Structure formats: C-alpha cells, structure tokens
Amino acid sequence: MDPFSKLPLLVQTEILFHLQSDASVKKVIQASPSMLWHFVTYKKSAIRYILNGIVPFRTSGDILSDALIIIDISDQASAKRYKETKFWQSRKLPKDFTVEQLQILWRFFTRIVLFIEDYTSKATSVYPPRAYLGIPDVVDGSGSYFKEQRLETEVVKFAALTNAERHRFLSAFTRYELLCKIFHLGDTDYEEQLATRRRLAAMCRDSDCRILLSVHEYYTALYGALFAHGANAWLPDIPELSRTGPSAGHFVPSDYGLLFPDNTYLDAREYEKDMDTNGLHLAQSLPSCGLDCLMQILVCVRKESWHDSILRTWLRTLPYSQSISWTKLLPDSLNETEFHCYSQTRVDQQGRSAINWGRVTTFTPGNQRHEKLKAIQLATYRQRAWGLFDNDRLYPKHTNHFPNFDDLDRMRREFSEDRFRAPMLERKHRRSQKWQNFEEVLYTPRTPYSHKEAIADRDTIVGHLGPSVRFFGAPNQKLPNNIREDWRQVAY
C-alpha cells in the first residue's frame, strides 16, 4: 500500500520541498507510485519550488548566474572565452528556466550544499582537528567517516542556517568554483599573473577575497583528510577539556595526543609529507582543480578503507605542476584593524573578557616566528569559519574556539621548549597510527619515492581510473585519469 496516495497534492509538494536533495526525492518517488506521478506531472513547478527554497530566485541573481556559467564551461575554449571577457558586468538570467536547466541547477546546488554542511559541521565541532580528518559521504549525505568509522561530528544542516548565512555560503562556494573553472592553475608567466590579479580584483571585493580564502582553506583541509587516509594517520580522541568544562584558551593534550599545531588545525601539507608524495605540493595545487575532481575522488573512496592504498598510489603518481594557483594571487593578509580583531582575547557568553596572567605576546610584523604563528592563526580561524556566521550560536560554549595570538604563542613555547628533544619528529609520530599502536617505535628514514616506482605503481591501479565527470552529473566511482602535465584537463 502506498502511504502517500491519500495525501493532498499540496502536502505531497511540501514533502518534496523538505526532502530538498535530488537523491532523497529519487528514493521517495521510486518507492511511491503516487509521489512519482505527482513529481512527473508537476515536475517543473516542483523543482522550481524546491530550488527556490535553496537559492531564492529573487535575491540570488549573482549566484544563479555564476552557476549557469560554471555549467556552461565544458572545455578549455569556453573557459578562455569567459576569462578574456568582462562577463561579470553584463550577466543576465533567462526570463524563464527550462525544465532541463532547473534539473541541472537543482543537482548543482544540492551538491554544493553537501560541502557547505560538511564545512559548517567541522567548523563548529567540539574538536576540529578530529572532525577535519573525516571524509564526507557525498552520495548519501550520511555524515563524515574516518576509514570505516562514522564520526560523531554533529551535522549542521543547511536549513539551520539563517537566510543571510545561506546566501553568504552559497555565494562563496559558487564563486570559488567559478574561479577554479576560469583560472584553474594559472600561468607562471609574470605578465599573465598580473593580468589575472587585475581580473580577480575586478570580480571580487576585499570581503569576497577573505571568504573565498576560507572556502579554499576548507577544501585544502579536505584534501588533507585524504592525505591522512593515504598515510594511515591516527584519528585522535576528543580531549577531555573539549568535551566538558570551561577553557581559558590553554589546550592540554592527552599523554599521546596530537601536538601543536596539529591539535589546533589540520595542516594538509604535513599529512601530505606523511604520505610521501616526493614534493609534489598537492596540498597547494589540488584544491584549485575544483569540485569535479574532488567529488569524483570522494565518490570513489567513500566508506571503503581498502581504497586508501589505491588513493595513495593515485595521489603519489600525479604529475608535478609548476603552475601557480589563482588563490595565491588574492590578498592573503589582513589590514591592521582586521588582524587586531584576531589578536584580541574573545569574550565569553556574558561579555566578560578572559584574563591572561603573566606574559602577553602581541604580533610584531616582520618577526619570522610571529609571521608563522599568524599563518597558523589565519588557517585555524578560516577552518572554523570565523566571521561567516551571523553570531556564535553554533559554536561550542565551553571552549575557547578561537585562540588569540598570545594563546598560540604559549602553546608553541610549551611544545618546542619544555617537553621534547626532537619536537618535529615527535609531532610526526603522534600523527601516525603505527606509532600509536607501538608498531613503529624507532624512526627509519624513508627511501625517496622514485619516478620509476611511480610509473610501476600507476600500472597497478589502471582498472580504478576513469574519465572525469562534472560534479553535478552522474557519479563516477573511478578516479579521474586525465590529469595532464599542464593540469588543465582536470576540470573539463
């Protein structure tokens, strides 16, 4: 018996609306003949209604326009055409969308929403260094996994965001994808870099740049999670101070927990080194390949730990790229007023400022140690979506989620001066599952991964490679096989 058959048409429409994603709707209409009939009969209006709930047509013209351009860019020629014209000055939406356009836009934005929910969930988790090691299930949307273990990270649903927050995240994620499609990995020629910088400046305001860099940091961390899987990394426990009780910004790790700054944010570059990619600098280049590449990887590795070896081989055999990511051409620094906000002690829920006893460190421009701490602080705040929510309602209430500059300097001193003879080696050990299992007590230098080995290894995974597909199209469970030397084939 079909339980939906006796429901009024309006109620059936509302059910489709609240399901939101095309995957969820597909499951319902496959199980219910009456819902299938309703969806087929009122397809255009139903999809438009659902889509309007995600990205309101009346207030989201720029977002929809960006999405249509992304969909239209299918090869290098179309990307070049948009790159060389000032399309952002003369964009117009069609007067009415066709059913086909609405269907593609629906799939487009439901895929984007999956990543927004993953970002907001990890950013507001009680212990982001653990949450960020999770790989999101982009097929069923069932949360994030580390190997075959579902993480307990509380999911922040897109519907839980305010209208302003939804617009802010959708705009940033869509614009980031657009820039990946148009600029991808830029030319190393200096004149071309200047031209790209001018185009980016024309397309993005300063506030846009800051939000785009936060999105970039999220995608970089997501690749860091993939590197961690390939490196057989350890999944840290949630420290007791992150579970319950107040915190004054002073993080005390467990006896064998992650060390600074791994206990503060996920550094994709370090996990890439653990995986041994022989200096490919994938953490710098892969995020700029966009969602086509990333989605295909995530579909391939979802919840299957045996895929880790295939993923590791694929990543280690990618071609080296000397191209410069377009994100490197954005202003990656804050002005004095903005950085002052990062460096101030945050207040608690009652508006009371925490007290710092003893030495207080303030940022000094040009000081190399301070510049490194500043980079750590920026990455930490971006991974925790600083400034992207309307307020702090989604953040943990019992921890200092945004350590100030003095907090980070104190953590650095404790790590480097007080506890370990070889702090960097100890930090590396703590990230290792083998070391945590007492399987790797002594450090043995690795033999550099050779090009000959890479070619031989790639031959072993040929059956797991396939053509690149669009992230809003039918999923492909094979890794993309057409990443060329110039890295420009990934997104098309």
N, C-alpha and C positions, 0 to 999 in steps of 0.2 A: 504493500500500500504506500502511496506517495503522500507523505505528511504535509507537503506544501500545496497539494491540489485544492484544498478548501480555503486557502488564504486569499484575501482580496488582492487585486493586482497592485495596488499601492503598497501593500505590505511586502509583496514579493520584490518590488522595486527597491524598497528600503533595505531588504536583506542583501540584495546585490550591492547596494551602496556601501553598507557597513563591512562587507567582505573585502572590498577595495581592490585587492590584487587580482590579476587575471588568472593566476594559478588557483586561488581559492574559489573563484567563480567557476572555473572549469570543473573542479571537483564536484561542486553542487549540481551543476547542470548535467553532469554525467550520471549522477545518482537520482535526479528527479526529472521525470518527463515534463511535468508542469512548469518547472523552472526553466527547462530547456526551451519549451515553447514560448514562454514569456520573454526570454532573452533574445531568441531569434526574431520574434515578432516586433519587439521594440528595441532592437539592437542599437541603432544609432542614438536614440534618446537615452537609453540605459547607460551606454558607455560615456556619453557626454555628461550625464548626471554624476556618474562615479568619478570621472576625470575632473569635473568642476569641484568636487569635494577635496581633491588632492591639490590641484593648482587652479584656483579660481580664475576664470577667463577674464573677468572684469578688471582684476588688479595685477595680473601676471603676464602682461603682453611681452615684456622683455624675456621672461623665462621661456614662454612658448616659442618665441622667435628663435632664441638660442637653440632650443630643442629641434626645431624644424631644420635649422642649418646643419646641426650635427647629423641628423638623419640623412640629409642631402649629400653630405660629404662621404663619398663611397670610394674615392681613389685619390692619388696624389694630384691629379689635374684639378679636381674640384676643390681640394684643399688650397692649392696655389691660387686659384681664382679668388677665393674669399680672402686669402692672405694679402693679395695685391689690391684689393678694393676696400673702400671705406663703407663696408656693408652695414655697420652698426649705426650709420647716420641715416639710412634710408630703408630700414626694415619695416615691412608691413605684413600683418597677419591676413590670411584669406578671410573673406567675408563669412564664409561658412566652410566648416571642415567636412570632408568626405568621411564615409564610414571607415575606409582604409586608413586615412590619416589619424582618425580618432583611435583606432585599434593600435596603431604603431605608437602613438603618443601615450596611450594607456600602458602598454608594456614598458615603454621608455621610463615613465615616471615611477611605476611600481618597482622597477629595478633600482632606480636611484634612491627610492625611499628605504629599500633594504639596507643600503650603505649608510644612509642618514641615521637609521635606527641603531645600526651597529656602532657608529661613531658616538652618538649621544649616550648609548648604554655604557660603553667603555669609558667615556669621558667622565661620567658621573658615578662610576663604580667605587666601591669602598677601597679597592686596591688596584689602580690602573695597571701597574707592571704585570700583574697576573692576568687581568682581563684582556689586555692587549695581545697576549700570546694566543688568544683564541682565534680560530678561523671561522668566519660566519658561514652558516648554511644558507647559500643564496638561492637554493632550489625550493626548499620548503619553508624557509624563514623560521626555523625552529631554534634559533639562538646560535651561540658560538661553541666551537669544540676545540679541545687540545688533544690531538690524536683521536681516540675514540671516546673521550670523556667529555660529556656536556658540561660546560662551565656554569656556575651558579650566578653569573652576572645578571642582575635584574634588567630586563629589557625595557627601555623607554620607547614606547610606541609613538609613532608619528602623530597619532590622534591626541596624545597627551601634551603636545607642544601647542603654544599659543599661535594664533594666526600670523603674528609678526615673526615668530621663530620659524614656522614652516616656510614662510616666504624667504627668510634670510638663508636658511639651509638649502632650500631648493635652488635659489638664485646662485649661491656659491658653488654647489656641486655641478649644476648645469653649465655655468660659465667656465669652471675648471675643465670640464670635459670638452667644451668648445675650443678652448685654447690648446688643449692637447691635440685635438684634431687638426687645427690650423697650423700650429707652430711645431708640435711634436718635439723632436730633438733638433735644436737649431744648429745652424752652420757655425763652424769655428772661425769663419772669416770675421774680422773686426768690424768692417763696414756693415755687414749683414746683421751683426749683433746690435749695432747702433740703430739700424732701421727697425729691427724687431722691438727694441726697447721703446722707440717712439710710438710704434703701433700699440704696444701694451699700455703705455701711458695714456694714449687716446681712448683706449677701451675701458680702462679701469681707473677709478678714483683711488685715493690712498686707503680709504676704508675697505674698498674691494680687495686691494692687494693684501691687506692684513688677513682678511677672511680666507682668501684663496690660499695663502700660505698655511693657514690652519688646516684646510682641506688637504693640502699637499702633505703636511705632517701626518695626518691620519692615514693617507694612502701609503706613505713611506713606512709607517709602523705596521700596516697590514702586510706589506712585503717582509718586514722584519719578522712577523709571526711565521710566514712561510719559510724564511731562512732558519728560524728556530726549529721548525719541524724537520727541515733537512739536516740540521746539525745535531739532532737528538738532544735538544735542550731540556732542561729541568723546568717543570711547572711549579713555581713557588707557592707555598701556603699563604693564606691571608694572615698577616701578622696580628697578634692579639690586640695591639693598640688600634688597628684599623677596624676591628670588629666592634669593640665596645669602649666606652670611656672617653674622656676628653684628651686632647692632644694639643700641645703648645708649639707644634711645628717641629719637634725634635723626634725623629723617627728612630726607634730602637729595634734593629732586626733580630730575628731568632739566631741561635748559635751558628747555624749554617745557611742562613738566608742569603738573598741577593745583597750585593754591596753597592755602595754609591758609585755612579749614579743609576745603576740598574734597578735599585729599589725606589727610584723616583720616576723614571720614564723608560720606555723601550727604545734602545738605541739600535736601529736596524743595521747600522754599519758594523757594530760589534758582533751581532749574530751572523752577519754575512761572513765575517772573518772566521767565526767558529765553524762555519760550513766549508770554508776554504774554497773560495771561487778564484783564487790566484789573481787577486787585484782587478777584478772586472768592474768594480764600483757599481754593482747592480742597484744598490740602495739609492744611488743618485739618478740612475737613468730609467729604471723600470716604471716608477710612478708616472712619469710623463708620457708613457705609452697609452694611458687612458684606460677606460673600463672594458673595451673589447678584449684586450689581453688579460686583464685582471679577472674578469668574470669567467673567462674560459679556464683559467688556472684553478679558480675556486670550485667550479663545477667538477673539474677532474679530481681534485683531492678531497672533496667533501667526505668527512667522517671515516675515511679509509686510511688507516695508518700504514698499510703496505704500500701506499702510493708515495710515501715520503722518500723512498730510495729513488723512485722514478723522477720525482720532483727535483731531488738533489742533483741527479745526473743531468737533467734538462737545464737547470739553472747554471751548473758549473760548465756546461758546454755552449752557452750562448756566446755570440761574437762580442769582442771588445768594441766599445764605441768611444770615440773621442769627441763626439758632439756634446754640446752644452744644453742642458735642459732650459726651457724657457722660463722656468721658475727662478733660475739664477739671475735673470735679468729684471726681476721685480725688486723693489727696495726692501731688503731683508733686515731692516733695522728700525728702531723706534726713535722718535724725537725725544728730547729731554723730558718733556712733560709726560709723555706716554710711558717711558721707561720708569719714571718716578713712581707711577702707579704700580708697576710690577714690584718695585723695591720696597713699598710700604708694607708694614705689618697689617694684615687684614683684621677686621673687627669681627667679634662673634655675633650671634643672633640678637643679642641685646644691645649691640652697638658699642660694646666695650673692647678696647684695644688690648691685645696680649702684651705682656710685659717681657722685655728682653733684659735679663740680668747680665752684667759684665760687658765684655767686648761686643761692639756692634760694628759690622763691616758694611760699608757703603761702596757702591760701584764707582770705579775710577777708570774713565776712558783711557785706552792705550795700555793699561796693565794687562799683560798676557793672561795671567791667571784669572783676572776678573772677566776678561772677554770670554774665556772658556766657560766660566760659571754663567755668564749672561746667556750664552748659546744654550746651555742646559736648561736654564730657566725659561727661555723662549719656547724650546721644544716641549718642556713639561706643561706650560700653560696652554700651548696650542693643542697638545694631545688631550688636555682636559677642557677644551672648548671655552677658554676664557673669553668673556665678552660676547659670546654667541647666544646666550640665553637672556631672557628679559630680567631674570632675578636668580637667586641661588636656591630655589625651592627643590630642585632635583639633586643637588649635591649632598653628600653625607654631612650630617650635622655635628658629628662628634670628632671630626678630624680637621686638621688644617690642610685643606685640599690644594691650596696654592701657597707653597713655601716661598717666603720672600728671600731676597738676596742674602741676608745675614744667616737665615736658616740653612741655605745651601752651602755657604762658606763654612759653617760649623760642621755640617755633615762631611764636607770634603776633608777638613782637618782631622776629624776623628778617623776617617778611612785611611788617609795617607800617612799619618804621623804616629798614631797611637797603638795600632794593632798588628800590622803585618810587615814582614821584611820585604816581601815582593808583592805589593798590593795589586798590581795589574794582573799578575799571574793568579793570585787568589781570587780576584774578581772573575776571571775567565773560568776557573774551576767551579765556582759557585753556580755558574750558568749551565754546567754540564750534568746531564742525567747520570752518566757513568761515574763521575766523581761523587755525586750524591749517593750513589749505590756502592761506593767504595770499590768500584771496579777499576778506577784509574787514579791510583794514589800518586804515582810519580809522573812528572811531565816528560813526555818523549817528543822531541822536535819532529814535525811532520816533513816528509819529502814533498817539495813543491809539486803541485798538480801540473803535469806537462800537457802540451798541446796534443801530443801523440796519444796520451791516455784519454784526453777529451774526445778525440775522434773515435777511438775504440769504444768508449762508453756510450757515445751517441748512437752507435750502431745497435746497441742492446735495447734501445727504447723506441726504435723506429715505429713499432706497432702501436705505440701510445701517442703518436703525433698525428695531427690532422690540420686541415685548413683553418685559418682564422675566421671567426664569425662575429657579427655585431652583437653587442651585449643585450640588445632588446629583441633579438631574434630567437630562433630555436636553439636551445643549448647544445653545445658540442662537448662531449665528455673526453675529448683528447686535447693534449697541449698544443698550442699553435706552433706550426713547423716552419713558418715563413718569416722569421725574423732575420733580415738581411744584414749585411755588413754596415749599411748606412742607417739601419734601424727604422727606416721609413715604411716598411711593409707591415709592421705590426698592426697598425690601426685600420688597415683597409682590407 
